[in-house]
Amino acid sequence: MFHLYNYLHTLDFHINFSLSSAQKIKYTLTDITGKKIMQKQMNVLSGKSSIYLDGKSLSTGTYLLKVQGENISFSKKLIKNK
């Protein structure tokens, strides 16, 4: 399960999710053409966790966030407006 929050006043994105066990996850942000904007790995403990994306550095447009781990995998479309 995950939740995406877009804070319009700061242009930031927060993705909250929960894991049943500690694991390494990788997340990738691409633009609409498939160009990789960022890719990071992080070790996450079991329970609630979150990913923070600084939207101020992104151009206006549509992006795809992919999150993958041992027992988690999801994608979410992000839209950055001015």
Buried (B, 14 or more C-beta within 10 A) or exposed (E): EBEBEBEEEEBBBBBEBEBEEEBEBEBBBBBEEEEEBBEEEEEBEEEEBEBEBEBEEBEEEEBBBBBBBEEBEBEBEBEBEE
